[in-house]
Amino acid sequence: MTPDAPTTAAAPPAAPLSGSGAPPVLPQRLCPAVLDLSGLRDGRATRGPRAPRALRAPVELYLARVAEQDAQTLRYAREVLDAEERARARAFRHGRDRDAYVVAHAALRNVLSVVTGVRADALALTREPCAGCGGPHGRPVLSASGVHFSLSHSGGLVLVALAPAPVGVDVEELATVKVMLSAQSALHRAEADELARLPAYGRPAAFTRAWVRKEAYLKGLGTGLVRNPALDYLGTGPAPADPAPGWAVRDVLVPSGYAAAVGLRTC
């Protein structure tokens, strides 16, 4: 990133645009920049105000590894969170889950701080109405910022997506046989047929690809799993299918043992 934002790695290169006012052309697979959260220890993320930075691509993706954060970084990361986030962090029974939550939300605040110019600990995150019941627990948003974002974490990985349009991101550890059997009803009929034709050893990766693509799209829509994931065909193969006009879904390169995808509204 820019010199005034040393707590992150270089921003991802901009994806090419298909022309002025035209939908963005996204590569078939996207590579996130790796976040360095060590700058939280010297207060760089809480200095401000500073000039906001425009988004450099149709979608910016960032990855953080929970295990790479030392105790001091985790302590300062907790201080970046707001009162509600700290309470949620304290509620986790297992330290690894608590650390993953803290790293995820500190990472989100860190990158949002860079593009908005607002201190990470001063960002006011609110929630849209729930797509199912209308209650105040829908997806998190930044009021009047023009920046859309999405956050996901699983195991030891965190993914953050920023975009000028609605966006969703999901990362998951490869599914176990038990998970696949319990979630078969979430697959589109064509996806279930694809999975059935694969040898047993290839099914966990294929199922997880389909699942993260669905989650990314539904998070971008703002519905989450309120919308039946079996309604939308995203595919289990090497490349995702775009689920609807005006939406693009792409796989994200992540370490072995995980799968990830991002969904972006393109018009």
N, C-alpha and C positions, 0 to 999 in steps of 0.2 A: 504494500500500500504506500501511500504518500508518507514523507518524512514525519508529518505531524500525527501519524497513526501507527507507531512502531509496534503495537501489540498484535498486529496481524501480519500474515505473510502477504506476498504480492497478490493483488486482485487477479482473478481469472482473466485471461485475454478475452476481449469482446468477441462474441459470435457475430458472423457477418449478417448484415441486414439486406433484405431483398429489394430495398429501394425506399425512398422517402414515403412514409405513411403506410408502407406495406408490412405484412406480418413478418416477424423475425424468422430467419432461417437458422435453426439450431442444429449443431452437429448430432450425429446419431448417438454418440456417447459423450458425456460431459465429465470433465475432470475437476474436482474441487481444489481450491487452494487450502493449504494446511495452516491452521491458526496457531500462533504462538501466544499463549496467555501469560507468559512470564512478566510482561509489562504491567500486569495488574499489581505486582508487588511494590512498584515504586510510584504508584498513583497516577500513571499516565492516562489510564482510562477514565479517571474522574476529574481531570483538568478540563477547564472550559470557561466560557464558551469558545468554540472555534468555528471556522467556516465549514458549512456542509459540503460534501462531495457528491457530485452526480453519479448515479449508477453507470458503470462502464460497459455493461452488456445487457442483453435482454433478460438474463438471469445470472446472478453471481452466487457461487456455491463455495461453502467453507466447511472444512472437516477439522475436528479436534479429537485427539485421543485422550481418554480419561486417564489412562495409566501413566501418561507422560507428565502429568501435573503433580508437582511435589506438594508437601504439606503446607508450605508457606503460600504457594500460589492458590491452593484451595481455600486457605483462610481469607486471603484478600478477595478471592472470587465471591465468597459468601457476603462480603461487605458491599459488593456491587448490587446485590439483589434487594428487592423491596421487601416490606414486612410480610406480605402474603407469601412470597416465594420462600423466604426464610422459614416461615411456619411450615410450608409444605416440605421443605428439605428436612426439617427436624422430625417430621412424621414418619420418615422411612425407617424401617426396622434394621436394615442391613446397610453397613457403611458403604459398600460398593454402589448400591442403588442411590444413596444420598450423594455420593461424590459425582455420579453420572448426572444427576439432576442439577447439581450446583454448576458443574462444568458446562452443561448444555445452556442453562439460562444466563450464565456469565458470558459465554461465547456469543449468544444472541445479542445481549446488551452491548457487547464490545463492538460488533460489526454495525449495529444500528447507530451507535454513537458516532462512528466515523462518517456515515452518509448523512446523518441529520445535523451534526454539529452540537448535539446535546450530550452532556455528560452521561456516561453509562448508568450511574446510580440515580440520575435525575429523570430518566426516561419514564413517561407515564404510559404504561400498557393497559389497555382496556379490552373488553371482550364484546364481540358482536352477539346479538340474540341467537340462542340455540336454534338450529334449523329444524329441530324436532318439536320442541315445546315452547320456544320463544323466550325461555329464561335467560338470564345474564351470564351464561357459561358457554357461549360459542367460541369460535376461534379468536385468539388474541390479535389485536390490531393497534397501530399507532395512530392517534387522532390527527387528522389534517397534515400528515407528513408526505403523502404521495408515494410512500414506500410500502410495498406489500412484503410480507415475510412468512417463512414457515420454518419450523424447528422439529427435529426428530432425533431420538437417541435410542440405541439398543446395544446391550453388552458394553463394550468399551469404546464405542464410536458415537460421535455427535455430528450431525449435519445441519447446516443453516443455509437457507435460500433467501435471497433478496431479489426483488423485481419491481418494475414500475406497474405491473398488472398482477391480478390474483395468481398466486403460486402455491404449490404444495410440494413437500419433500418427505420422503420416508426412507429409513434405513432399518434393516432387520438382520439378525443372525439367521443363518440357514435353518429352515424349518426341520424339526424332527418328524419322524413317521407319525408320532402321536398327534402333533399339531396338524399335519396334513389331513389325517383322518377326521379330526374334529372340525376342520374348516372346509371340507369338501363343498358344502352348500354355498360357500362364498364365491365359488368359481362360476363363470359363465359356462353354459353347456358346451360350447366349442372348446373352451379351455380345459374342461374336464376330459373331453375326448382326446385332446392333445396329450394330456398327462397320462391317460390310460395307455396310450400307444408307446410310451417311453419305457425303457428298462428300469427296474426298481432303483438302480444306483443314480439315475439321472433325474429322478422325480423331485428330490428335495430342492435342488437348485432351480428347477423349472417352476415349481410351485412358489418359491420365494420371489422369483422374478415377477411372476404375475401378481403376487400379493403387494409388493412394494409399489408396483405401477398403479394398482387400484387405489391404495392408500394415498399416494401422491396426488392422483386425480381428484379423489373425493375431498381431500384437504384443500386443494385449490378451489373446488366448487364451494367450499364452506359448509358442506353437509357432514363430512366425516362419514362414519358408518351408520348414520341415520338413513342414508340412502343404501339400499341393498346392493352390495358389491357385485352380486351375480348378474345385475342388469347390464353391466358394461364389459365389453370384450377388449382386453388389453393384450392378451396373448401370453404364452409361456415360452416362446422361442427366443432366439438371440436378439431380436429387435422388437420393441413394443409397437402395438397398433395405436394410432391416435383414436381416442374414444368418441369424439364428437367434433363437428365443425367448430373451428375457433379455439381448439385445444391441441397442444402438443405435449406428448409424454416421452421422456428420454431416460435411458438408463444412466446411472452415475458410476464412475469407476471408484471402487472402494476396496479395501484389503480383502484377501481371501477369507472365506468363512462368513461373508456378509453379502447382501445385495441392496441396492439403493436405486431410487428413481426420483425424477422431478416432473411435475405437471405444471404447465404454464398456459394461461389464457393468452391467445395470440391476436384476438380481434374482439 
